[in-house]
Amino acid sequence: MHPLLVPFLLLPLLLPAHAGSIQQGNACNPLNTHLNPANKQLTGDCDSTAFCSSNTTGYDLPQGSAGVCRPKGCRRDEYPFGYDSSSYIPPRCGTGQFCPDEEDSCQPLLALGSPCQLNRDDECLPPASPLAEQLSSERNVDGAICLNFQCLWANVSLGQGCEVENTVYTGYYPGGGTFYDVVSRDNCATGGYCDGVQRVCMPTADVGGTCSADKECDSYNCLPTSLCGPPADSASTVPAYIWVALALGIFLCALLTTLGLYVVHRRQRARQQRQREEYWAEQDQYREVLARARGSLQPALTPTQGGLGGQGWGRYRDDPREGQESSEGSLVLALQAQGESRGSAESTPPGQRRRRSGL
């Protein structure tokens, strides 16, 4: 951590926040390094790949310059902002070390009571292993916590004096309005919170208990109804009647689909059956017509006149093919004659039909 940074963290946070744009090797002013009043993020003159350091490295800078932008020596995030694929990315700190907000270099963990940066619980040295596991929670790092820029342990029991830190964050609505969110942190052990008035640890409430702030609930979720709700990251529980309604809906949908398919297929089968019946009825009619036509051709099988002097019996058609051809031709002629007679009957007006029948 830069030695000049800690005093500046205690100054009033009234300086204008602006994003740094000065690149590495150029002059900067360490006095411009401060916390953004809105989001409490460290900002200064240098861009996201550098920090402003005092001019002790021999850079040729103009007179009156107090610092220079140097490349960052460590990183806190797995994927830091501002670096491209060809840039050198500083390493992350190992066990027993931390990377401060300015990310100048890795520093050893700070002992109990040492100055620390805002919300940087990971900068403080936690207690020994058995006690660290007992004090560890989502509101600290292995039992260590940074309150009011000082490393403490979250080990204060119920009824004992405690330290509290209230931090105001500024949020912005989509329409342009602002709102404020107050985050209250303390060094009470798990199951307690520090009362802002009495400054003693009080027991937290279970789900459904009354509350006025998130810290007063075990779930750290105080609803607008002033009742402790379930944790914000808890899974939603679906009532049993919803599962029953869902199962019935699925069953009814499957049943209606089956019935619909049955009705459609039944109608289709009935239509196909009618078509088959009409087809076979038509075939029966053709069969009857052919039978009548064959009956009318029976005289063709009798002896023909002619022969010797026209007095004797004629010859029979001994060739079966000749008889078959003659029969088929006669059948065709009979069918054509029947069709013509039927067509003429249909085309003749009823009056003419009666006159012809009278003749």
C-alpha positions as a Markdown table, in Angstrom:
| # | Residue | x | y | z |
|---|---|---|---|---|
| 1 | Met | 0.0 | 0.0 | 0.0 |
| 2 | His | 1.2 | 3.5 | -0.8 |
| 3 | Pro | 2.2 | 5.2 | 2.5 |
| 4 | Leu | 0.5 | 8.5 | 1.5 |
| 5 | Leu | -2.8 | 6.9 | 0.7 |
| 6 | Val | -4.1 | 6.2 | 4.3 |
| 7 | Pro | -4.3 | 9.8 | 5.4 |
| 8 | Phe | -6.2 | 10.8 | 2.2 |
| 9 | Leu | -8.8 | 8.1 | 2.9 |
| 10 | Leu | -9.8 | 10.0 | 6.1 |
| 11 | Leu | -10.4 | 13.3 | 4.3 |
| 12 | Pro | -13.9 | 14.5 | 3.4 |
| 13 | Leu | -15.0 | 12.8 | 0.3 |
| 14 | Leu | -16.0 | 16.0 | -1.5 |
| 15 | Leu | -13.5 | 16.0 | -4.3 |
| 16 | Pro | -15.0 | 15.6 | -7.8 |
| 17 | Ala | -14.8 | 12.1 | -9.2 |
| 18 | His | -13.3 | 11.7 | -12.6 |
| 19 | Ala | -11.8 | 8.8 | -14.6 |
| 20 | Gly | -8.0 | 8.9 | -14.9 |
| 21 | Ser | -6.7 | 9.1 | -18.4 |
| 22 | Ile | -2.9 | 9.7 | -17.9 |
| 23 | Gln | -0.8 | 6.9 | -19.3 |
| 24 | Gln | 2.2 | 5.2 | -17.9 |
| 25 | Gly | 5.4 | 7.4 | -17.6 |
| 26 | Asn | 3.5 | 10.7 | -17.5 |
| 27 | Ala | 3.2 | 13.2 | -14.7 |
| 28 | Cys | 0.4 | 13.0 | -12.1 |
| 29 | Asn | -0.6 | 14.4 | -8.8 |
| 30 | Pro | -1.0 | 12.0 | -5.8 |
| 31 | Leu | -3.3 | 14.5 | -4.1 |
| 32 | Asn | -5.9 | 13.7 | -6.7 |
| 33 | Thr | -6.1 | 10.1 | -5.6 |
| 34 | His | -9.3 | 9.7 | -3.6 |
| 35 | Leu | -12.4 | 7.6 | -3.2 |
| 36 | Asn | -15.4 | 8.2 | -5.5 |
| 37 | Pro | -18.1 | 9.6 | -3.2 |
| 38 | Ala | -20.8 | 7.7 | -5.1 |
| 39 | Asn | -19.4 | 4.1 | -5.3 |
| 40 | Lys | -16.4 | 4.5 | -2.9 |
| 41 | Gln | -14.0 | 3.3 | -5.7 |
| 42 | Leu | -10.4 | 4.6 | -5.7 |
| 43 | Thr | -9.8 | 6.9 | -8.6 |
| 44 | Gly | -6.9 | 9.3 | -9.6 |
| 45 | Asp | -5.1 | 10.8 | -12.6 |
| 46 | Cys | -3.7 | 7.6 | -14.1 |
| 47 | Asp | -5.6 | 5.2 | -16.3 |
| 48 | Ser | -6.7 | 1.7 | -15.3 |
| 49 | Thr | -3.3 | 0.1 | -16.0 |
| 50 | Ala | -1.2 | 2.5 | -13.8 |
| 51 | Phe | -1.1 | 4.2 | -10.4 |
| 52 | Cys | 0.2 | 7.6 | -9.3 |
| 53 | Ser | 3.5 | 7.3 | -7.4 |
| 54 | Ser | 5.9 | 9.9 | -6.0 |
| 55 | Asn | 8.7 | 10.8 | -8.5 |
| 56 | Thr | 11.5 | 8.7 | -7.1 |
| 57 | Thr | 12.3 | 6.7 | -10.2 |
| 58 | Gly | 14.3 | 9.2 | -12.2 |
| 59 | Tyr | 11.6 | 10.1 | -14.7 |
| 60 | Asp | 12.4 | 13.3 | -16.6 |
| 61 | Leu | 9.3 | 15.3 | -15.6 |
| 62 | Pro | 8.5 | 19.0 | -15.8 |
| 63 | Gln | 9.2 | 21.2 | -12.8 |
| 64 | Gly | 6.4 | 21.1 | -10.1 |
| 65 | Ser | 5.3 | 17.6 | -10.9 |
| 66 | Ala | 4.7 | 15.6 | -7.7 |
| 67 | Gly | 4.4 | 12.1 | -9.1 |
| 68 | Val | 4.4 | 9.8 | -12.1 |
| 69 | Cys | 2.1 | 7.1 | -13.4 |
| 70 | Arg | 3.7 | 3.7 | -13.0 |
| 71 | Pro | 2.5 | 0.3 | -14.2 |
| 72 | Lys | 0.5 | -1.6 | -11.7 |
| 73 | Gly | 2.4 | -4.4 | -9.9 |
| 74 | Cys | -0.6 | -6.6 | -8.9 |
| 75 | Arg | -4.2 | -7.2 | -9.5 |
| 76 | Arg | -7.3 | -8.1 | -7.5 |
| 77 | Asp | -9.6 | -9.4 | -10.2 |
| 78 | Glu | -9.2 | -12.5 | -12.3 |
| 79 | Tyr | -9.9 | -10.5 | -15.4 |
| 80 | Pro | -8.7 | -6.9 | -14.8 |
| 81 | Phe | -10.2 | -3.9 | -16.8 |
| 82 | Gly | -8.2 | -1.9 | -19.3 |
| 83 | Tyr | -5.8 | -4.6 | -20.6 |
| 84 | Asp | -5.7 | -6.0 | -24.1 |
| 85 | Ser | -4.6 | -9.4 | -25.2 |
| 86 | Ser | -1.0 | -8.3 | -25.9 |
| 87 | Ser | -0.5 | -6.3 | -22.7 |
| 88 | Tyr | 1.4 | -7.5 | -19.6 |
| 89 | Ile | -1.1 | -8.4 | -16.9 |
| 90 | Pro | 0.3 | -8.1 | -13.3 |
| 91 | Pro | 0.0 | -11.2 | -11.1 |
| 92 | Arg | -2.4 | -11.9 | -8.3 |
| 93 | Cys | -1.0 | -12.0 | -4.7 |
| 94 | Gly | -0.4 | -15.3 | -3.0 |
| 95 | Thr | -1.4 | -16.6 | 0.5 |
| 96 | Gly | -0.6 | -14.2 | 3.3 |
| 97 | Gln | -0.6 | -11.1 | 1.0 |
| 98 | Phe | -3.1 | -8.7 | -0.4 |
| 99 | Cys | -3.2 | -6.2 | -3.3 |
| 100 | Pro | -4.3 | -2.7 | -2.2 |
| 101 | Asp | -6.7 | -0.5 | -4.0 |
| 102 | Glu | -4.0 | 1.3 | -6.0 |
| 103 | Glu | -2.6 | -2.1 | -7.0 |
| 104 | Asp | 1.0 | -1.0 | -6.8 |
| 105 | Ser | 2.5 | -4.2 | -5.3 |
| 106 | Cys | 1.6 | -7.1 | -3.0 |
| 107 | Gln | 1.7 | -6.3 | 0.7 |
| 108 | Pro | 1.7 | -8.6 | 3.8 |
| 109 | Leu | -1.6 | -9.0 | 5.7 |
| 110 | Leu | -2.1 | -6.3 | 8.3 |
| 111 | Ala | -2.1 | -7.1 | 12.0 |
| 112 | Leu | -5.0 | -6.4 | 14.4 |
| 113 | Gly | -5.5 | -2.7 | 14.9 |
| 114 | Ser | -3.5 | -1.6 | 11.8 |
| 115 | Pro | -5.0 | 0.9 | 9.3 |
| 116 | Cys | -6.8 | -0.6 | 6.3 |
| 117 | Gln | -8.8 | 0.5 | 3.3 |
| 118 | Leu | -12.6 | 0.8 | 3.1 |
| 119 | Asn | -14.4 | -2.6 | 2.9 |
| 120 | Arg | -11.0 | -4.4 | 2.5 |
| 121 | Asp | -11.5 | -7.1 | 5.1 |
| 122 | Asp | -9.1 | -9.2 | 3.1 |
| 123 | Glu | -6.2 | -6.9 | 4.0 |
| 124 | Cys | -6.5 | -7.8 | 7.7 |
| 125 | Leu | -4.8 | -10.8 | 9.3 |
| 126 | Pro | -7.4 | -13.2 | 10.6 |
| 127 | Pro | -7.2 | -15.1 | 13.9 |
| 128 | Ala | -5.8 | -18.6 | 14.3 |
| 129 | Ser | -7.5 | -21.4 | 12.6 |
| 130 | Pro | -10.0 | -22.7 | 15.2 |
| 131 | Leu | -11.2 | -19.3 | 16.1 |
| 132 | Ala | -11.3 | -18.2 | 12.4 |
| 133 | Glu | -13.6 | -21.0 | 11.5 |
| 134 | Gln | -15.9 | -20.0 | 14.4 |
| 135 | Leu | -16.0 | -16.3 | 13.6 |
| 136 | Ser | -16.1 | -16.6 | 9.8 |
| 137 | Ser | -19.3 | -15.5 | 8.0 |
| 138 | Glu | -20.4 | -13.8 | 4.8 |
| 139 | Arg | -19.9 | -10.4 | 6.5 |
| 140 | Asn | -16.2 | -10.8 | 7.1 |
| 141 | Val | -13.1 | -12.7 | 5.9 |
| 142 | Asp | -12.2 | -15.6 | 8.2 |
| 143 | Gly | -13.3 | -13.5 | 11.2 |
| 144 | Ala | -11.3 | -10.4 | 10.2 |
| 145 | Ile | -13.1 | -7.1 | 9.3 |
| 146 | Cys | -12.0 | -3.6 | 8.4 |
| 147 | Leu | -14.2 | -1.1 | 10.3 |
| 148 | Asn | -13.6 | 2.7 | 10.2 |
| 149 | Phe | -10.3 | 2.0 | 8.4 |
| 150 | Gln | -9.0 | -0.2 | 11.2 |
| 151 | Cys | -8.4 | -4.0 | 11.3 |
| 152 | Leu | -10.6 | -5.7 | 13.8 |
| 153 | Trp | -12.0 | -9.2 | 14.6 |
| 154 | Ala | -15.7 | -10.0 | 14.6 |
| 155 | Asn | -15.6 | -11.6 | 18.0 |
| 156 | Val | -17.7 | -9.3 | 20.3 |
| 157 | Ser | -20.3 | -11.2 | 22.3 |
| 158 | Leu | -23.9 | -10.2 | 23.0 |
| 159 | Gly | -24.2 | -7.3 | 25.5 |
| 160 | Gln | -20.6 | -6.1 | 25.0 |
| 161 | Gly | -19.5 | -2.8 | 23.4 |
| 162 | Cys | -19.0 | -2.9 | 19.6 |
| 163 | Glu | -17.8 | -0.8 | 16.7 |
| 164 | Val | -20.2 | 0.1 | 13.9 |
| 165 | Glu | -19.5 | 1.6 | 10.4 |
| 166 | Asn | -22.3 | 3.1 | 8.2 |
| 167 | Thr | -21.4 | 3.7 | 4.6 |
| 168 | Val | -23.7 | 5.6 | 2.2 |
| 169 | Tyr | -23.7 | 4.5 | -1.5 |
| 170 | Thr | -25.4 | 6.6 | -4.2 |
| 171 | Gly | -27.5 | 4.9 | -6.8 |
| 172 | Tyr | -29.2 | 6.2 | -10.0 |
| 173 | Tyr | -32.6 | 5.5 | -11.4 |
| 174 | Pro | -33.0 | 4.9 | -15.2 |
| 175 | Gly | -34.9 | 8.2 | -15.4 |
| 176 | Gly | -32.0 | 10.2 | -13.9 |
| 177 | Gly | -33.0 | 10.3 | -10.2 |
| 178 | Thr | -30.8 | 9.3 | -7.3 |
| 179 | Phe | -31.3 | 7.1 | -4.3 |
| 180 | Tyr | -29.0 | 6.3 | -1.3 |
| 181 | Asp | -28.2 | 2.9 | 0.2 |
| 182 | Val | -26.7 | 2.7 | 3.7 |
| 183 | Val | -24.6 | -0.3 | 4.5 |
| 184 | Ser | -24.0 | -0.9 | 8.2 |
| 185 | Arg | -21.2 | -3.2 | 9.4 |
| 186 | Asp | -19.9 | -4.1 | 12.9 |
| 187 | Asn | -17.6 | -6.5 | 14.7 |
| 188 | Cys | -20.2 | -8.5 | 16.6 |
| 189 | Ala | -19.9 | -12.3 | 16.5 |
| 190 | Thr | -22.3 | -14.4 | 14.4 |
| 191 | Gly | -25.8 | -14.1 | 15.7 |
| 192 | Gly | -25.5 | -10.5 | 16.8 |
| 193 | Tyr | -25.5 | -7.0 | 15.5 |
| 194 | Cys | -24.2 | -3.7 | 16.9 |
| 195 | Asp | -27.0 | -1.3 | 17.9 |
| 196 | Gly | -26.3 | 2.1 | 16.5 |
| 197 | Val | -27.6 | 3.9 | 19.6 |
| 198 | Gln | -26.5 | 1.8 | 22.5 |
| 199 | Arg | -23.3 | 0.6 | 20.7 |
| 200 | Val | -23.7 | -2.9 | 22.2 |
| 201 | Cys | -24.2 | -6.3 | 20.4 |
| 202 | Met | -27.9 | -7.3 | 20.2 |
| 203 | Pro | -29.3 | -10.7 | 19.1 |
| 204 | Thr | -30.4 | -10.9 | 15.5 |
| 205 | Ala | -34.0 | -11.9 | 14.6 |
| 206 | Asp | -35.2 | -15.0 | 12.8 |
| 207 | Val | -37.3 | -15.0 | 9.7 |
| 208 | Gly | -40.6 | -13.3 | 10.5 |
| 209 | Gly | -39.2 | -11.2 | 13.3 |
| 210 | Thr | -39.4 | -7.4 | 13.4 |
| 211 | Cys | -36.5 | -5.4 | 12.1 |
| 212 | Ser | -35.5 | -1.9 | 10.9 |
| 213 | Ala | -32.3 | -2.8 | 9.0 |
| 214 | Asp | -30.8 | -5.7 | 7.2 |
| 215 | Lys | -28.2 | -6.2 | 9.9 |
| 216 | Glu | -30.9 | -7.0 | 12.5 |
| 217 | Cys | -31.9 | -10.2 | 10.7 |
| 218 | Asp | -30.1 | -13.6 | 10.6 |
| 219 | Ser | -30.9 | -13.6 | 6.8 |
| 220 | Tyr | -29.6 | -10.1 | 6.4 |
| 221 | Asn | -32.8 | -9.2 | 4.6 |
| 222 | Cys | -35.3 | -6.8 | 6.2 |
| 223 | Leu | -38.4 | -6.5 | 4.1 |
| 224 | Pro | -40.3 | -3.2 | 3.5 |
| 225 | Thr | -42.9 | -4.6 | 5.9 |
| 226 | Ser | -40.3 | -4.4 | 8.7 |
| 227 | Leu | -40.2 | -8.2 | 9.0 |
| 228 | Cys | -37.2 | -10.4 | 8.4 |
| 229 | Gly | -37.5 | -12.3 | 5.2 |
| 230 | Pro | -35.6 | -15.3 | 3.8 |
| 231 | Pro | -32.1 | -14.8 | 2.5 |
| 232 | Ala | -32.0 | -12.9 | -0.8 |
| 233 | Asp | -30.1 | -15.8 | -2.5 |
| 234 | Ser | -32.3 | -18.6 | -1.1 |
| 235 | Ala | -34.1 | -20.8 | -3.5 |
| 236 | Ser | -37.8 | -20.1 | -4.1 |
| 237 | Thr | -40.2 | -22.8 | -2.6 |
| 238 | Val | -43.2 | -23.7 | -4.8 |
| 239 | Pro | -46.4 | -24.6 | -2.8 |
| 240 | Ala | -47.7 | -28.1 | -3.2 |
| 241 | Tyr | -51.0 | -27.0 | -4.8 |
| 242 | Ile | -49.1 | -25.5 | -7.7 |
| 243 | Trp | -47.4 | -28.9 | -8.4 |
| 244 | Val | -50.8 | -30.6 | -8.2 |
| 245 | Ala | -52.3 | -28.0 | -10.6 |
| 246 | Leu | -49.4 | -28.4 | -13.0 |
| 247 | Ala | -49.7 | -32.2 | -13.0 |
| 248 | Leu | -53.5 | -32.0 | -13.6 |
| 249 | Gly | -52.9 | -29.5 | -16.5 |
| 250 | Ile | -50.4 | -31.8 | -18.1 |
| 251 | Phe | -52.7 | -34.8 | -17.7 |
| 252 | Leu | -55.7 | -32.9 | -19.2 |
| 253 | Cys | -53.6 | -31.6 | -22.1 |
| 254 | Ala | -52.5 | -35.2 | -22.9 |
| 255 | Leu | -56.1 | -36.5 | -22.6 |
| 256 | Leu | -57.5 | -33.8 | -24.9 |
| 257 | Thr | -54.8 | -34.4 | -27.4 |
| 258 | Thr | -55.5 | -38.1 | -27.4 |
| 259 | Leu | -59.2 | -37.6 | -27.8 |
| 260 | Gly | -58.7 | -35.1 | -30.6 |
| 261 | Leu | -56.5 | -37.5 | -32.5 |
| 262 | Tyr | -59.0 | -40.3 | -32.0 |
| 263 | Val | -61.9 | -38.2 | -33.4 |
| 264 | Val | -59.8 | -37.1 | -36.4 |
| 265 | His | -58.6 | -40.6 | -37.2 |
| 266 | Arg | -62.1 | -42.0 | -36.7 |
| 267 | Arg | -63.6 | -39.5 | -39.2 |
| 268 | Gln | -60.8 | -40.3 | -41.6 |
| 269 | Arg | -61.4 | -44.0 | -41.4 |
| 270 | Ala | -65.1 | -43.5 | -41.9 |
| 271 | Arg | -64.5 | -41.4 | -45.0 |
| 272 | Gln | -62.2 | -44.1 | -46.4 |
| 273 | Gln | -64.7 | -46.8 | -45.6 |
| 274 | Arg | -67.4 | -44.9 | -47.6 |
| 275 | Gln | -65.1 | -44.5 | -50.5 |
| 276 | Arg | -64.4 | -48.3 | -50.4 |
| 277 | Glu | -68.1 | -49.1 | -50.3 |
| 278 | Glu | -68.8 | -46.7 | -53.2 |
| 279 | Tyr | -66.0 | -48.3 | -55.2 |
| 280 | Trp | -67.3 | -51.9 | -54.6 |
| 281 | Ala | -70.9 | -50.8 | -55.3 |
| 282 | Glu | -69.7 | -49.4 | -58.6 |
| 283 | Gln | -67.8 | -52.6 | -59.4 |
| 284 | Asp | -70.9 | -54.6 | -58.7 |
| 285 | Gln | -72.8 | -52.5 | -61.2 |
| 286 | Tyr | -70.2 | -53.0 | -63.8 |
| 287 | Arg | -70.4 | -56.8 | -63.1 |
| 288 | Glu | -74.1 | -56.8 | -63.6 |
| 289 | Val | -73.8 | -54.9 | -66.8 |
| 290 | Leu | -71.2 | -57.3 | -68.1 |
| 291 | Ala | -73.4 | -60.2 | -67.1 |
| 292 | Arg | -76.4 | -58.8 | -69.0 |
| 293 | Ala | -74.2 | -58.1 | -72.0 |
| 294 | Arg | -72.9 | -61.7 | -72.1 |
| 295 | Gly | -76.4 | -63.0 | -71.9 |
| 296 | Ser | -77.4 | -61.0 | -74.9 |
| 297 | Leu | -74.5 | -62.5 | -76.8 |
| 298 | Gln | -75.6 | -66.1 | -76.4 |
| 299 | Pro | -77.2 | -66.3 | -80.0 |
| 300 | Ala | -73.7 | -65.7 | -81.4 |
| 301 | Leu | -72.9 | -69.3 | -80.3 |
| 302 | Thr | -75.7 | -70.8 | -82.5 |
| 303 | Pro | -74.9 | -72.3 | -86.1 |
| 304 | Thr | -74.7 | -69.7 | -88.8 |
| 305 | Gln | -76.6 | -69.9 | -92.1 |
| 306 | Gly | -74.8 | -70.5 | -95.3 |
| 307 | Gly | -72.7 | -73.4 | -96.3 |
| 308 | Leu | -73.4 | -75.5 | -99.4 |
| 309 | Gly | -76.1 | -73.8 | -101.3 |
| 310 | Gly | -77.3 | -72.0 | -98.3 |
| 311 | Gln | -79.3 | -75.1 | -97.1 |
| 312 | Gly | -76.9 | -76.8 | -94.8 |
| 313 | Trp | -75.6 | -76.0 | -91.4 |
| 314 | Gly | -73.0 | -73.4 | -91.4 |
| 315 | Arg | -69.6 | -73.7 | -89.7 |
| 316 | Tyr | -69.0 | -73.3 | -86.0 |
| 317 | Arg | -66.2 | -71.0 | -84.7 |
| 318 | Asp | -63.7 | -73.6 | -83.9 |
| 319 | Asp | -61.0 | -71.2 | -83.1 |
| 320 | Pro | -61.4 | -70.1 | -79.4 |
| 321 | Arg | -59.5 | -66.9 | -80.0 |
| 322 | Glu | -61.9 | -65.9 | -82.8 |
| 323 | Gly | -64.8 | -66.5 | -80.4 |
| 324 | Gln | -63.1 | -64.5 | -77.7 |
| 325 | Glu | -62.4 | -61.6 | -79.9 |
| 326 | Ser | -66.0 | -61.7 | -81.2 |
| 327 | Ser | -67.4 | -61.8 | -77.7 |
| 328 | Glu | -65.2 | -59.0 | -76.5 |
| 329 | Gly | -66.2 | -56.9 | -79.4 |
| 330 | Ser | -69.8 | -57.6 | -78.9 |
| 331 | Leu | -69.5 | -56.7 | -75.2 |
| 332 | Val | -67.9 | -53.4 | -76.1 |
| 333 | Leu | -70.6 | -52.7 | -78.6 |
| 334 | Ala | -73.3 | -53.6 | -76.1 |
| 335 | Leu | -71.8 | -51.3 | -73.4 |
| 336 | Gln | -71.5 | -48.5 | -75.9 |
| 337 | Ala | -75.1 | -48.9 | -77.0 |
| 338 | Gln | -76.3 | -49.0 | -73.4 |
| 339 | Gly | -74.3 | -45.9 | -72.6 |
| 340 | Glu | -75.7 | -44.1 | -75.6 |
| 341 | Ser | -79.2 | -45.1 | -74.8 |
| 342 | Arg | -78.8 | -43.9 | -71.2 |
| 343 | Gly | -77.3 | -40.6 | -72.4 |
| 344 | Ser | -80.1 | -40.0 | -74.9 |
| 345 | Ala | -82.6 | -40.8 | -72.2 |
| 346 | Glu | -81.0 | -38.3 | -69.9 |
| 347 | Ser | -80.8 | -35.6 | -72.6 |
| 348 | Thr | -84.4 | -36.1 | -73.9 |
| 349 | Pro | -87.0 | -33.8 | -72.2 |
| 350 | Pro | -89.6 | -35.5 | -70.1 |
| 351 | Gly | -92.4 | -34.6 | -72.6 |
| 352 | Gln | -90.7 | -36.2 | -75.5 |
| 353 | Arg | -90.0 | -39.3 | -73.4 |
| 354 | Arg | -93.7 | -39.7 | -72.7 |
| 355 | Arg | -94.6 | -39.2 | -76.4 |
| 356 | Arg | -92.1 | -41.7 | -77.5 |
| 357 | Ser | -93.3 | -44.1 | -74.9 |
| 358 | Gly | -96.8 | -43.5 | -76.2 |
| 359 | Leu | -95.7 | -44.4 | -79.7 |
